[in-house]
């Protein structure tokens, strides 16, 4: 009651202005959060940890209080250096100078349970030394016991049937586990092992010989704090020189790169490894000079189940597709929606809450945090449960979005995250993922939804945010992003650029991609597609541009075949289209020579997998004789046109190579107008 009165008083005098952060921001609740933060700091380390845990649960305490409590991650007062040195000496039972040749005078960071110093080992290795606060175990046990008594009293007053005092036991179990730095060292090693193959992620190595129960020593991570990058990108004064303006732009670019890599790192943990960093706030991230995202503080990790990983992947796809009914099903699979919940009512409420979301190029044109807030409002209404992994991932993405939005208001988290999701769908050959991909690009009749396929191809090869994404899905059956980018660029349907060279380039890319091992998902997709619908699409008026390009491709192949069969000198090399130049060798892509097209087509014709797909296609369309006749006629017409073009090119080639050069044509006679005509 005292907090509420004081908060309202401060709100009336301080926040009744036009400088409110944004529309819908509850300043009164934010002040309650600020006062709670100060109270937690006064109560000591255990309650600071409670406040940090609550800051990750805006579904329980509200976004304003959560934002205020987030300061507890970085604004914790340090303890004296003398106490830290005494703890180090006691743990190793040696003088500090025999263990570390240098330890900084002041801590570089202070947390609820410990603080970090920069130091050097005797052999000169630069390290981060984390030292636990003195007398922490008795303090934590006492505070957890007091918290348990308080929750038991609240249960009796509120007449709750469930024993909410058990929450104190769970907190206590987690807190006591964090007091043993040997456990945190094992967590850090495990996180490094799981994510070492992702080149854009960095986890420091633990120096086990310098680690004890209350002292943890790890490699020093060189890098910039996201908060520092944000401050630098905004500048410190209104009088900005040219050099400082350049520094601001560079800091902004580094911050956005960090955010993009942080988004993908969250998705890697969520959808690939299943091992989540349990404290994903900006204070635990660093942007290294090599452009990697570094992780700090491994006190707690969260391991996900496979079914929850797939449900999270499905939820992202269904949010992007605006499929709220399927989203409710995903929440059920995540164990978020409790049993015996009226799913129809939940779906209706979600549709009402998210119905205002607009889409731009197939991506929700809305902040991730806003979508998250809408889902949480429905979750609070129906008393949903929020599993730890769900809260961690969503808080991580929301925090990264907040950093990016503070620097660049046009940043969109969904646009940053969805390329990874698309590439995951196109590369994972599991039954569940294939089913999700079918839902995303097929309708109920298994007909291709071409507008969605176009968006998929565009997003899968997007480099707007993912400038570093050549390392996506490494050491697994994943898509080669470079190939997707090439196909996306080469498959332009603009007739002004549909030259034979460009068409040949695109066809080569697509065929080589289909024949590769990594395209098993695409080939399975083609087998399950509605062949009759696909045939109608290919012979439709809208697909005439495809037939024109196909005739030009076949003409090139026929021309090469005629040159080879007749034994004449090989035709001149086709120069690749300027947009197609990649700087790669022909052996890698095989796209710059016409001869490679012939080899690719011959390989495709002989390939058993492509024969199966074509046989299934022919078998299906035979069921409709009229459709079969139309398809056959279009094939015949395309073949005749291709042969005519190919023969014409061969004749032109012969005339240029073997006929003498003709004299230039005489200019037409000049007509002189006579008077009176």
C-alpha positions in Angstrom: 0.0 0.0 0.0 2.8 2.4 0.9 4.6 1.6 -2.5 1.3 2.3 -4.4 0.7 5.6 -2.7 4.3 6.7 -3.2 4.3 5.6 -6.8 1.2 7.5 -7.6 2.6 10.6 -6.0 5.8 10.5 -7.9 3.9 9.6 -11.1 1.7 12.7 -10.8 4.7 15.0 -10.3 7.2 13.4 -12.7 5.5 11.6 -15.5 2.6 13.8 -16.4 4.4 15.2 -19.5 4.7 14.5 -23.2 7.9 12.6 -22.7 6.2 9.4 -21.8 8.2 6.6 -23.4 5.4 5.3 -25.7 1.7 4.9 -26.0 0.3 2.5 -23.5 3.2 2.9 -21.1 1.9 2.7 -17.5 4.2 5.1 -15.6 2.6 4.3 -12.2 3.5 0.6 -12.7 7.0 1.6 -13.8 7.5 3.5 -10.5 6.3 0.6 -8.5 9.0 -1.4 -10.3 11.6 1.2 -9.4 10.6 1.1 -5.7 10.6 -2.7 -5.8 14.1 -2.6 -7.3 15.4 -0.4 -4.5 13.7 -2.7 -1.9 15.3 -5.8 -3.3 18.7 -4.1 -3.3 18.2 -3.3 0.4 17.1 -6.8 1.3 20.3 -8.4 -0.1 21.6 -10.8 -2.7 18.8 -13.4 -2.4 16.1 -10.9 -3.1 18.2 -9.3 -5.8 18.2 -12.7 -7.4 14.4 -12.9 -6.9 14.0 -9.5 -8.6 16.2 -10.6 -11.5 14.0 -13.8 -11.9 10.8 -11.7 -11.8 12.2 -9.3 -14.4 12.1 -12.2 -16.9 8.4 -12.8 -16.2 6.4 -9.8 -17.6 3.5 -12.2 -18.0 3.2 -12.2 -14.2 4.2 -8.7 -13.1 3.6 -6.7 -16.2 6.1 -5.2 -18.8 6.6 -1.9 -16.9 7.6 -3.5 -13.6 9.7 -6.0 -15.6 11.6 -3.2 -17.3 12.3 -1.5 -14.0 13.6 -4.7 -12.4 15.8 -5.4 -15.4 18.3 -2.9 -13.9 19.1 -5.4 -11.2 21.1 -7.3 -13.7 23.8 -4.6 -13.9 23.3 -2.1 -11.0 24.3 -4.2 -8.0 26.7 -2.6 -5.5 30.1 -4.4 -5.2 31.7 -5.7 -2.0 35.2 -4.7 -0.8 38.3 -6.0 -2.7 39.8 -7.1 0.6 37.0 -9.6 1.0 37.5 -10.9 -2.5 41.2 -11.5 -2.0 40.6 -13.3 1.3 38.1 -15.6 -0.5 40.6 -16.4 -3.3 43.3 -17.1 -0.8 41.1 -19.4 1.3 39.8 -21.4 -1.7 43.3 -22.1 -3.1 45.1 -22.1 0.3 47.9 -20.2 -1.3 48.9 -16.5 -1.5 47.0 -14.7 -4.3 50.3 -13.6 -5.9 51.3 -17.3 -6.5 48.0 -17.8 -8.4 47.5 -14.6 -10.3 50.2 -12.1 -11.3 47.7 -9.3 -11.6 44.1 -8.6 -10.4 42.4 -5.3 -11.2 41.8 -2.9 -8.3 38.1 -2.5 -9.0 35.6 -5.2 -10.2 34.6 -4.9 -13.9 31.1 -6.2 -13.1 29.1 -6.9 -10.0 26.2 -9.4 -9.8 23.9 -10.6 -7.1 26.0 -13.5 -6.0 29.5 -12.4 -7.0 31.6 -10.0 -8.9 34.2 -10.2 -11.7 37.8 -8.9 -11.8 40.2 -8.8 -14.7 43.4 -10.6 -14.0 46.4 -12.5 -15.4 47.7 -15.9 -14.5 51.3 -16.5 -13.6 52.0 -17.6 -17.2 50.5 -14.3 -18.5 47.0 -15.5 -19.7 44.4 -12.7 -19.5 41.4 -14.0 -17.5 38.1 -13.1 -15.9 38.0 -14.0 -12.2 34.6 -14.4 -10.7 34.5 -14.3 -6.8 31.5 -15.1 -4.7 30.2 -12.7 -2.1 31.3 -13.4 1.5 29.0 -15.5 3.8 26.5 -16.0 1.0 25.3 -19.5 1.8 23.9 -18.7 5.3 22.3 -15.6 3.9 20.7 -17.4 1.0 19.3 -20.2 3.3 17.9 -17.7 5.7 16.3 -15.6 3.1 14.7 -18.6 1.3 13.3 -19.7 4.7 11.8 -16.3 5.3 10.4 -16.2 1.7 8.8 -19.6 2.4 7.2 -18.4 5.5 5.9 -15.3 3.7 4.4 -17.3 0.8 2.7 -19.7 3.3 1.1 -16.7 5.0 0.0 -15.3 1.6 -1.5 -18.7 0.8 -3.5 -18.7 4.0 -4.7 -15.1 3.6 -5.6 -15.6 -0.1 -7.1 -19.1 0.6 -5.2 -20.7 -2.2 -5.5 -24.4 -2.6 -2.1 -24.8 -4.3 0.9 -24.7 -2.0 2.7 -21.6 -3.4 5.4 -21.9 -0.7 6.9 -24.6 -3.0 8.0 -21.8 -5.3 10.5 -20.8 -2.5 11.8 -24.3 -2.5 12.4 -24.3 -6.2 14.1 -20.9 -6.0 16.2 -22.1 -3.1 17.3 -25.2 -5.0 18.4 -23.1 -8.0 20.1 -20.5 -5.9 22.1 -23.0 -3.8 23.2 -24.7 -7.1 24.5 -21.4 -8.3 26.7 -21.1 -5.2 29.0 -23.8 -6.4 31.1 -22.4 -9.2 32.2 -25.9 -10.2 28.7 -26.4 -11.5 28.8 -23.1 -13.5 32.2 -24.2 -14.9 30.6 -27.5 -16.1 27.7 -25.5 -17.6 30.1 -23.2 -19.5 32.0 -26.2 -20.9 28.8 -27.8 -21.9 27.5 -24.7 -23.6 30.8 -24.4 -25.5 30.7 -28.0 -26.7 27.1 -27.6 -28.0 27.8 -24.4 -29.9 31.5 -24.5 -30.9 30.6 -25.3 -34.5 28.7 -22.0 -34.9 31.4 -19.5 -36.0 29.4 -16.4 -35.0 28.9 -17.5 -31.4 31.6 -17.4 -28.7 31.7 -19.0 -25.3 34.9 -18.6 -23.2 36.9 -21.6 -22.0 37.1 -22.4 -18.3 40.5 -22.7 -16.6 39.8 -25.6 -14.4 43.1 -25.4 -12.5 42.1 -21.9 -11.4 38.5 -22.7 -10.5 37.1 -23.6 -7.1 33.7 -23.7 -5.4 33.7 -19.9 -4.8 36.2 -18.8 -7.5 35.6 -19.2 -11.2 38.4 -18.4 -13.8 37.6 -18.2 -17.5 39.2 -16.7 -20.6 38.8 -13.0 -20.9 36.3 -12.1 -23.6 37.4 -9.0 -25.5 34.3 -7.1 -26.7 31.9 -4.2 -26.4 28.9 -4.2 -24.1 25.6 -3.7 -26.0 24.7 -0.8 -23.7 28.0 0.9 -24.4 27.5 0.4 -28.1 24.0 2.0 -27.8 25.3 5.0 -26.0 28.1 5.5 -28.5 25.7 5.2 -31.4 23.6 8.0 -29.9 26.5 10.3 -29.1 27.2 12.1 -25.9 26.5 15.7 -27.0 24.5 17.7 -29.5 27.8 19.3 -30.9 29.0 16.4 -33.0 32.1 16.6 -35.1 32.6 14.7 -38.4 34.8 12.1 -36.8 32.4 11.4 -33.9 29.5 11.2 -36.4 31.5 8.5 -38.2 32.0 6.7 -34.9 28.3 6.9 -34.2 27.5 5.2 -37.5 30.1 2.5 -37.0 28.8 1.9 -33.5 25.2 1.6 -34.8 26.3 -0.9 -37.4 28.2 -3.0 -34.8 25.1 -2.9 -32.5 22.7 -4.0 -35.3 25.1 -6.8 -36.3 25.3 -7.9 -32.7 21.5 -7.9 -32.5 21.1 -9.9 -35.7 23.6 -12.5 -34.5 22.0 -12.5 -31.1 18.6 -13.3 -32.8 20.1 -16.2 -34.7 22.0 -17.4 -31.7 18.7 -17.5 -29.8 17.2 -19.5 -32.7 20.2 -21.9 -32.8 19.8 -22.6 -29.1 16.0 -23.0 -29.5 15.8 -25.0 -32.7 19.1 -26.7 -33.1 20.9 -27.5 -29.9 18.1 -27.2 -27.4 20.5 -25.9 -24.8 19.5 -22.4 -23.7 21.4 -19.7 -21.9 19.2 -19.0 -18.8 20.1 -15.4 -18.3 19.8 -13.8 -21.7 20.0 -10.1 -20.8 22.3 -7.6 -22.7 24.8 -7.4 -19.8 25.7 -11.0 -20.6 26.5 -10.3 -24.2 29.6 -8.9 -25.9 30.4 -7.9 -29.5 34.0 -9.1 -30.2 36.5 -7.5 -32.6 36.0 -10.4 -34.9 32.3 -9.7 -35.2 31.1 -12.6 -33.0 28.5 -12.6 -30.2 30.1 -13.6 -26.9 28.1 -15.1 -24.0 28.9 -14.6 -20.3 27.6 -16.0 -17.0 26.5 -19.7 -17.2 25.1 -20.1 -13.7 21.9 -21.7 -15.1 21.2 -23.5 -18.4 17.9 -24.8 -19.7 17.6 -28.0 -21.7 14.6 -28.3 -24.1 12.7 -31.4 -25.2 12.4 -32.2 -28.9 8.7 -31.8 -29.0 9.0 -28.3 -27.5 11.6 -27.4 -30.1 9.3 -28.3 -32.9 6.3 -26.5 -31.3 8.4 -23.3 -31.1 9.3 -23.6 -34.7 5.7 -24.1 -35.7 4.6 -21.2 -33.6 7.0 -18.8 -35.4 5.7 -20.1 -38.8 2.1 -19.8 -37.8 2.5 -16.2 -36.4 4.1 -15.2 -39.7 1.2 -16.8 -41.6 -1.4 -15.3 -39.3 -2.7 -18.8 -38.5 -4.0 -18.2 -34.9 -5.8 -21.5 -34.6 -2.6 -23.4 -35.3 -0.8 -21.1 -32.9 -3.1 -22.2 -30.1 -2.3 -25.8 -30.9 1.4 -25.0 -30.8 1.0 -23.4 -27.3 -0.8 -26.6 -26.2 2.2 -28.7 -27.5 4.5 -26.4 -25.5 2.6 -27.3 -22.3 1.7 -23.6 -22.1 -2.1 -24.1 -22.4 -3.4 -26.2 -19.5 -5.6 -29.2 -20.1 -9.4 -28.8 -20.4 -9.0 -25.2 -21.7 -11.6 -24.0 -24.2 -9.4 -23.8 -27.2 -12.0 -22.2 -29.4 -12.4 -19.3 -26.9 -8.6 -18.9 -26.7 -8.4 -18.8 -30.5 -11.1 -16.1 -30.7 -9.3 -14.0 -28.1 -6.0 -14.4 -30.0 -7.7 -13.4 -33.2 -9.1 -10.3 -31.6 -5.7 -9.4 -30.0 -3.6 -10.1 -33.1 -6.1 -9.3 -35.8 -4.7 -5.8 -36.2 -1.3 -7.2 -37.2 -0.5 -6.2 -40.8 1.9 -8.0 -43.1 4.6 -6.6 -45.4 6.3 -9.0 -47.9 4.8 -11.9 -45.9 6.3 -10.7 -42.6 4.4 -9.2 -39.7 4.9 -5.5 -39.8 4.8 -5.2 -36.0 7.3 -5.3 -33.1 8.0 -8.7 -31.7 7.4 -7.3 -28.2 4.0 -6.2 -29.2 3.0 -9.6 -30.5 4.5 -11.1 -27.3 2.4 -8.7 -25.2 -0.8 -9.7 -26.9 -0.1 -13.4 -26.4 0.8 -12.8 -22.8 -2.4 -10.8 -22.2 -4.4 -13.9 -23.4 -2.2 -16.2 -21.4 -2.8 -14.2 -18.2 -6.6 -14.3 -18.8 -6.7 -18.1 -19.0 -4.0 -18.7 -16.4 -1.5 -20.3 -18.8 1.7 -21.8 -17.6 4.9 -20.4 -18.9 7.7 -23.0 -19.1 11.2 -21.7 -18.4 12.5 -22.2 -21.9 9.5 -20.3 -23.4 10.1 -17.3 -21.2 13.9 -17.3 -21.7 13.7 -17.3 -25.5 11.0 -14.7 -25.7 12.7 -12.4 -23.3 16.0 -12.8 -25.2 14.4 -11.8 -28.5 12.5 -9.0 -26.9 15.7 -7.6 -25.2 17.6 -7.7 -28.5 14.7 -6.0 -30.3 14.7 -3.3 -27.6 18.4 -2.7 -28.2 17.9 -2.5 -32.0 14.9 -0.3 -31.8 16.7 2.2 -29.6 19.3 2.5 -32.4 17.2 1.9 -35.5 13.4 2.3 -35.4 12.9 0.4 -38.6 14.4 -2.9 -37.3 12.0 -5.9 -37.4 12.8 -8.9 -35.3 10.5 -11.2 -37.4 12.4 -10.1 -40.5 15.7 -11.0 -38.8 14.5 -14.3 -37.5 12.4 -15.7 -40.4 15.3 -16.4 -42.9 16.7 -18.9 -40.4 13.3 -20.5 -39.9 12.8 -20.9 -43.6 16.2 -22.4 -44.1 15.5 -24.8 -41.2 12.2 -25.9 -42.9 14.0 -26.4 -46.3 16.8 -28.5 -44.8 15.3 -30.6 -42.0 14.1 -33.9 -43.4 12.1 -34.9 -40.2 8.5 -35.9 -40.6 7.3 -33.2 -38.3 9.2 -30.4 -40.1 8.1 -31.7 -43.6 4.5 -31.6 -42.4 5.0 -28.0 -41.2 6.5 -27.0 -44.6 3.6 -28.6 -46.4 1.2 -26.5 -44.3 3.2 -23.4 -45.1 3.3 -23.6 -48.9 0.5 -26.0 -49.9 -3.2 -25.5 -49.6 -5.6 -28.3 -48.5 -5.6 -29.8 -52.0 -1.8 -30.0 -52.0 -1.5 -27.2 -54.6 1.4 -24.9 -54.6 0.7 -21.4 -53.3 3.1 -19.6 -55.5 3.1 -16.3 -53.7 4.2 -18.0 -50.5 7.0 -19.9 -52.4 8.2 -16.6 -53.8 8.3 -15.1 -50.3 10.1 -18.3 -49.0 12.8 -18.1 -51.7 13.3 -14.4 -51.0 13.4 -14.8 -47.3 15.6 -17.9 -47.3 18.3 -16.0 -49.2 17.8 -12.6 -47.4 21.0 -10.8 -46.6 19.5 -7.6 -45.4 20.1 -8.5 -41.8 22.0 -11.8 -42.1 25.2 -10.5 -43.7 27.2 -13.2 -42.0 24.8 -16.1 -42.7 27.1 -18.3 -44.7 27.7 -20.1 -41.5 24.1 -21.0 -41.0 23.3 -24.6 -40.0 27.0 -25.8 -40.2 28.1 -29.4 -40.2 24.6 -30.7 -40.9 22.3 -31.3 -43.9 21.6 -27.6 -44.4 21.1 -25.4 -47.4 24.0 -23.7 -49.0 23.0 -20.1 -48.5 25.2 -19.0 -51.4 23.2 -21.2 -53.8 19.9 -19.8 -52.5 21.2 -16.3 -53.0 22.2 -17.2 -56.6 18.9 -18.8 -57.4 17.0 -15.9 -55.9 18.9 -13.4 -58.0 18.9 -15.5 -61.2 15.2 -16.4 -61.2 14.0 -12.9 -61.9 10.9 -12.9 -64.2 11.6 -9.5 -65.7 11.6 -10.1 -69.4 13.9 -7.2 -69.9 16.6 -9.3 -68.2 15.5 -12.7 -69.5 18.4 -13.2 -71.8 19.5 -16.7 -72.9 22.5 -16.4 -70.6 20.4 -15.4 -67.6 17.9 -18.2 -68.3 20.7 -20.7 -68.7 22.2 -19.5 -65.5 19.0 -19.9 -63.5 18.2 -23.3 -65.0 21.7 -24.6 -64.2 21.4 -23.4 -60.6 18.0 -24.9 -60.0 18.9 -28.3 -61.6 22.2 -28.6 -59.8 20.4 -27.7 -56.6 17.7 -30.3 -57.1 20.4 -33.0 -57.8 22.4 -32.2 -54.7 22.1 -34.3 -51.5 20.9 -31.3 -49.5 17.7 -30.9 -51.5 16.0 -34.1 -50.3 13.3 -32.0 -48.7 12.6 -30.2 -52.0 12.4 -33.4 -53.9 10.0 -35.0 -51.4 7.9 -31.8 -51.7 7.7 -32.2 -55.4 6.6 -35.8 -55.1 3.8 -35.0 -52.7 2.6 -32.0 -54.7 -0.7 -32.0 -56.7 0.7 -32.8 -60.2 -2.5 -31.9 -62.0 -2.5 -28.5 -60.4 1.2 -28.0 -61.2 0.6 -29.0 -64.8 -2.2 -26.4 -65.1 0.0 -23.8 -63.6 2.8 -24.5 -66.1 0.6 -24.3 -69.2 -1.3 -21.2 -68.0 -1.1 -17.8 -69.6 0.7 -16.5 -66.5 3.5 -19.1 -67.0 4.2 -18.1 -70.6 7.4 -16.3 -69.5 8.6 -19.7 -68.1 8.0 -21.4 -71.4 9.9 -18.6 -73.3 12.9 -19.0 -71.0 12.7 -22.8 -71.3 12.7 -22.6 -75.1 15.8 -20.4 -74.9 17.5 -22.9 -72.5 16.7 -25.8 -74.8 17.9 -23.9 -77.8 21.3 -23.4 -76.2 21.5 -27.1 -75.4 20.5 -28.0 -79.0 23.1 -25.6 -80.4 25.9 -27.0 -78.2 24.9 -30.5 -79.2 25.0 -29.6 -82.9 28.5 -28.1 -82.5 29.7 -31.1 -80.7 28.2 -33.7 -83.1 29.4 -31.9 -86.3 33.0 -31.7 -84.9 33.3 -28.0 -85.5 35.2 -25.8 -83.2 33.4 -25.3 -79.9 31.1 -22.4 -79.7 32.2 -19.2 -78.1 31.8 -19.0 -74.4 28.7 -17.2 -73.1 29.6 -14.3 -71.0 27.6 -14.4 -67.7 25.1 -11.7 -67.0 26.6 -8.9 -64.9 24.3 -9.7 -62.1 25.3 -13.3 -62.2 29.0 -12.7 -61.6 30.1 -14.4 -58.4 33.8 -14.7 -58.7 33.6 -18.4 -58.1 35.2 -21.1 -60.2 33.3 -23.0 -62.8 34.0 -26.2 -61.0 32.1 -24.9 -58.0 29.0 -23.6 -59.8 29.4 -24.6 -63.4 27.4 -21.6 -64.5 29.6 -19.6 -66.9 29.9 -22.0 -69.8 27.2 -23.2 -72.1 28.8 -26.7 -72.1 28.0 -27.1 -68.4 24.3 -26.7 -69.2 24.4 -29.7 -71.5 26.2 -31.8 -68.8 23.7 -30.7 -66.1 20.7 -31.6 -68.3 22.2 -35.0 -69.2 22.8 -35.7 -65.5 19.2 -34.7 -64.7 17.8 -37.0 -67.4 19.9 -40.0 -66.1 19.2 -39.3 -62.4 17.0 -41.9 -60.8 15.4 -39.5 -58.4 14.4 -37.1 -61.1 13.0 -40.0 -63.2 10.8 -41.0 -60.2 9.5 -37.4 -59.9 8.8 -37.2 -63.7 7.1 -40.6 -63.8 4.8 -39.6 -60.9 4.0 -36.4 -62.7 3.1 -38.1 -66.0 1.2 -40.9 -64.2 -1.0 -38.3 -62.4 -1.8 -36.1 -65.4 -2.8 -39.1 -67.5 -5.9 -39.4 -65.3 -7.2 -36.3 -67.2 -6.8 -36.9 -71.0 -7.7 -33.3 -71.9 -5.0 -32.0 -69.5 -2.5 -34.6 -70.9 -3.2 -33.4 -74.5 -2.7 -29.7 -73.5 0.5 -30.5 -71.7 1.8 -32.6 -74.7 0.9 -29.7 -77.1 2.8 -27.2 -75.0 5.8 -29.5 -74.9 5.7 -30.0 -78.6 5.4 -26.3 -79.3 8.3 -25.5 -77.0 10.5 -28.2 -78.5 9.8 -27.0 -82.1 10.6 -23.4 -81.1 13.7 -24.4 -79.3 14.9 -26.5 -82.3 14.3 -23.6 -84.6 16.3 -21.2 -82.4 19.1 -23.7 -81.9 19.4 -24.3 -85.7 19.4 -20.6 -86.3 22.2 -20.0 -83.8 24.2 -22.9 -85.4 23.8 -21.4 -88.9 24.8 -18.0 -87.6 27.8 -19.6 -85.9 28.9 -21.2 -89.2 28.4 -18.0 -91.2 30.6 -16.0 -88.7 33.3 -18.6 -88.5 33.7 -19.9 -92.1 32.2 -17.3 -94.6 34.3 -14.4 -95.7 33.4 -11.1 -94.2 30.9 -9.2 -96.4 31.6 -5.6 -97.4 29.6 -3.1 -95.4 26.3 -2.1 -97.1 26.2 1.0 -99.2 24.4 4.0 -97.6 21.0 4.8 -99.2 21.0 7.5 -101.9 20.4 11.0 -100.5 17.2 12.5 -101.7 17.2 16.2 -102.6 13.9 18.0 -102.5 13.1 20.0 -105.7 11.4 23.4 -105.6 7.7 23.1 -105.8 7.5 19.4 -104.8 
